[in-house]
């Protein structure tokens, strides 16, 4: 499925580690940090779930703070734990 996602213009952001209310923490892959602040975050099925609001930790594999959009329910966010997420 990853190849199909890349063909549609999505770039891998990382893997969701924690969900706390309407916020998520993800472990980033090898990404350009300066280009992802305020980027829209999506699931593999192209569902928009939120925006990147913070990047912290080591430069080569940072942690990413994501704030969920208002329409996204907490149960849906909890199902994303240990799943890959993407940015446009």
Backbone torsions as a table, in degrees:
resi	resn	phi	psi	omega
1	UNK	NA	-27.7	-177.2
2	UNK	-61.6	-41.4	178.0
3	UNK	-59.7	-43.0	179.7
4	UNK	-60.8	-41.0	179.6
5	UNK	-63.4	-44.0	180.0
6	UNK	-62.4	-35.5	179.8
7	UNK	-65.1	-25.4	-177.6
8	UNK	-93.6	13.4	173.9
9	UNK	88.0	7.1	177.8
10	UNK	-91.4	145.2	175.8
11	UNK	-115.7	139.8	178.7
12	UNK	-62.7	132.9	178.3
13	UNK	-101.7	-45.0	-179.0
14	UNK	162.3	-159.6	-177.9
15	UNK	-121.9	133.9	-179.2
16	UNK	-69.8	127.7	178.5
17	UNK	-102.1	-45.8	-174.6
18	UNK	-137.8	148.0	173.7
19	UNK	-124.5	125.7	-179.8
20	UNK	-132.9	96.6	-177.7
21	UNK	65.3	-118.3	-179.3
22	UNK	-101.0	19.2	179.6
23	UNK	-124.2	148.9	178.1
24	UNK	-126.6	150.3	171.0
25	UNK	-118.0	128.4	-179.9
26	UNK	-122.2	148.4	173.0
27	UNK	-90.5	116.7	-175.7
28	UNK	-77.6	157.3	173.1
29	UNK	-92.5	-151.3	177.9
30	UNK	-86.1	96.9	-175.0
31	UNK	-128.0	160.8	174.3
32	UNK	-88.3	104.5	-172.4
33	UNK	-57.3	-44.1	-175.4
34	UNK	-64.9	-14.0	-177.2
35	UNK	-99.7	-1.5	-173.6
36	UNK	-109.4	-11.9	177.9
37	UNK	-59.8	133.5	-177.6
38	UNK	69.1	9.8	176.5
39	UNK	-73.6	147.1	177.0
40	UNK	-77.3	131.9	-178.4
41	UNK	-101.8	136.6	-176.8
42	UNK	-132.4	158.3	172.8
43	UNK	-84.4	175.1	178.2
44	UNK	-63.0	-26.4	178.9
45	UNK	-88.3	13.8	176.6
46	UNK	68.0	25.6	174.9
47	UNK	-85.0	123.5	177.8
48	UNK	-74.1	125.2	-176.6
49	UNK	-116.1	-20.9	-179.5
50	UNK	173.0	-165.0	-179.6
51	UNK	-129.2	148.8	175.0
52	UNK	-73.0	126.2	178.3
53	UNK	-117.3	-14.1	-179.1
54	UNK	-155.6	148.8	175.3
55	UNK	-134.4	128.6	-176.6
56	UNK	-149.3	165.9	179.7
57	UNK	95.6	-161.7	-176.3
58	UNK	-63.1	143.2	-176.3
59	UNK	-64.7	-37.5	-175.0
60	UNK	-77.2	-23.2	176.3
61	UNK	-148.2	74.8	-173.5
62	UNK	-75.0	166.6	169.7
63	UNK	-95.7	148.7	-174.8
64	UNK	-126.1	128.0	174.9
65	UNK	-93.3	129.8	-177.2
66	UNK	-125.4	131.3	176.2
67	UNK	-104.2	123.9	-176.0
68	UNK	-72.9	150.0	173.5
69	UNK	-68.9	156.9	-175.4
70	UNK	-61.4	-33.2	-177.5
71	UNK	-77.6	-7.4	-176.6
72	UNK	-89.8	124.0	-177.4
73	UNK	-80.7	152.2	-178.6
74	UNK	-61.8	-35.6	178.8
75	UNK	-61.9	-39.4	178.6
76	UNK	-65.5	-39.5	178.5
77	UNK	-65.0	-40.3	-179.7
78	UNK	-62.7	-31.7	177.8
79	UNK	-69.4	-14.7	-179.6
80	UNK	-82.9	-7.8	-179.8
81	UNK	-55.8	131.5	-178.4
82	UNK	67.8	15.7	177.2
83	UNK	-105.6	153.8	176.9
84	UNK	-78.7	144.5	175.9
85	UNK	-126.2	164.3	-170.6
86	UNK	-137.9	162.4	172.3
87	UNK	-125.0	158.8	177.4
88	UNK	-71.4	NA	NA
